[in-house]
Amino acid sequence: MRILLVHDVLGKQGGAETNLLQVARAFHERGLSVALLHGRETGVGVEEFRAPFDSLFSWDTQPWQAALKQALQWRPDVMYVHKLGHLDLLEALTRGPEPLVRMMHDHDIYCQRSSRYFPWNRKICTKKAGYHCALTCGVLRDREGPLPVKFAWPAKKLREIELSKRFQLNITVADYMSDQLILHGFDPDKITIHPPAPAEPEVEKICYDEKLVIFAGQVIRGKGADRMLEALKRIENEDWQAIVAGNGTHLDYCQKLNQKLGLEDRVKFAGRLDKKDLNDLFLRARVAVVPSLWPEPMPLVAYELMAHAIPIVGFDAGGIPYWLKDGVNGFLAPVHNTEIMAEGILKLLRDPALAERQGRAGQAHVQKNHRFPQYIDRLIELLGSVITRSTAQTVSQPLVRA
């Protein structure tokens, strides 16, 4: 099988990139041919990303038409598309004969802010995308252009929705995402739920002695690290320490908030950690916090935390309640409710036996349902089934002669 992956960037950035790299490595190890059609380089871990691919085709260094032509000359059996905001390229892919599968990591396809929440109050949006989005989210921050903001006309997003419906299969990571696609008119028969799995070998957690709270992930506004700090402020009379592992556009704000709350001696910002240092941190943690305010479909780090037998406290947002069961493998709090979040953190800090019991429950769930080899087996099966159906349809079509 020859699989062409398509993604907006090359290099490390977030969970989508982590998943893409892990999948590419696994395909390569299974003896499959793997190539990548990509946009700009992130500047982080680029060489690591190059390694598992037989070929790379960039539309950032040449016209996208030339990059696509080179990719098609590689003769892929299937195109496995991840994040792709280049609509002309997306439309060109849908016009070709190659079968198309898309991995729906988050809300990019139907939300022009990608976050599915309103910027002024961070409340979750439940509306179907439409021209009304111009009134609520028509102005976006522009991190790459000459101006601080840019205007987002909903017509582009509506076009992306219609193009994405042409794919033979859409893979989502949770029931929540499947529901969102159906809301936007996708065919339920072309949607498959296939949650990710941690690729790293499990490391046995033998101790819950240290009263350490951790946050691991991108420090961006939707991830809610500031709400975690506000929750921790409510329990400052207890004996605990916290580490924020990650970088992002909200880091400076969170560091200033940390000082304002008087938590400098308690909360440390470690920046982005490599895999070894992150695993070492997981071994020490008593509790992890996933305070996402946007409707998080399925943060890959959550499965990594559960694989390390760490109980989790999080907000009841998006797909989080599909895997975080209140009182079983951690505690859920209503979105933005830092008081109830603090209560959940405090219970685990005060009771190491409870932390271990809930942590082991999460680990058992991952061991039973989310092992990486089985995740790859199923993914290969899904891609193969699309190829088989596409071939059968092509053979059944009569030849048209001029």
C-alpha positions, 0 to 999 in steps of 0.5 A: 500500500502506498499512502500519501499523507497531506498536512498543512505543516512539516514539523512539531506543533501540536497533537495533530502533528504528533499523531501524524508523525507516530502514524507515519513511523508505524506505517514505515515500520510495517513496510508500507510506502509513505510520502507527505505533501505539506506546506510550511515548516514549523522550524521545530523537529523538522528533520525528525519528521522527514525521517519516516517518509519515502518522499516529501513534496512541499507547496511552500517552496514551489507552486502548489500545482507543481507539488501536487503533480509530483505527489501524484507521480509518486502514484499513491493508492490512497490519500490520507489528509490531516489538516488542510486549509489550502482550499484550491489544493483541497478541491484539486484532490477531490477532483482526482481519482485517488480515494480520499480519507480525512482525519478530523483532528478538531473543528478546522473544517467548519469553524473559521476560528478553529476553536468552536468557542466565542473569543470574547467570553470563551463560551462554546458555540453550538451553532451550525456554520453559516454566514452569521459567523461573519457577525460573531467571529469574522475578525481573526488574529493574523499571526503571519500577515502584516496586520494584527487582524484579518477578516474571515468571510464565511463563504470560504469555510462553507466551501471547505465543508462542501469539499470535505463531504466528497471524501470517501471516509472521515475519521473522527476521534470521538462521538462528539466530533461525529455529532458535529460533522452530522450537524454540518450535513456529513453522511453518517455512513462515511464517518468512523470513530477511531480514537488515538492511542499513545505510541510510547511504551507504558512506564510503570508508575510506582509512587504517588507520594509527591503532591505535584500537579501538572499541565502538559500541552500547548499554552494557548487561550483555549487550553485554559491554563489560566483557569487552572492557575485560578483553581490552584489559587483556591487551595494555596493553603495546602502543601503542593507544587505545580509544573506547566510543561509547554509553550504557546501564545498564552504563555506570557499572559499565564506567567503574569497571572501567576505572579499576580496570584502570588503563586510564583513559589508554587507554580513553575513554567518548564517550557516544552519538554522532550519525551524523556523529561516529560515521561519523568514528569509523568512519573512524579505527578499526583494529578494532571489538569486538562482545563480546556475551555474550547470543546476539545475533541480528544487531546492525545496527551490525555491518553498519554497521562492515563497510560501513565496511571495519572488521574485527571481533573478537567472541564466538561467541554467537547469530547472530554466527558467521553473519556474522563469519567467523573469519580472513576479516572478523575473529576469533571468540573463545569466549564469555567468553574474553578471552584469545583475544579479546585475541589477535584484537585484537592481530593487527589492531593489529600488522598494518594490512595484515591489518586492511585485508584483513579490513575490505575482505572484510567490506565486499565481503560487505555490498556484495554481499548487504546493500544497503539499497535491495534490503533495502527491495525485498524487504521490500515484496515480502514485505508485498505477498505477505501482502496478496495471500494474505490477499485471496485467502483472504477472497475464497475464503471463502463468505458466511455468512448468518444 
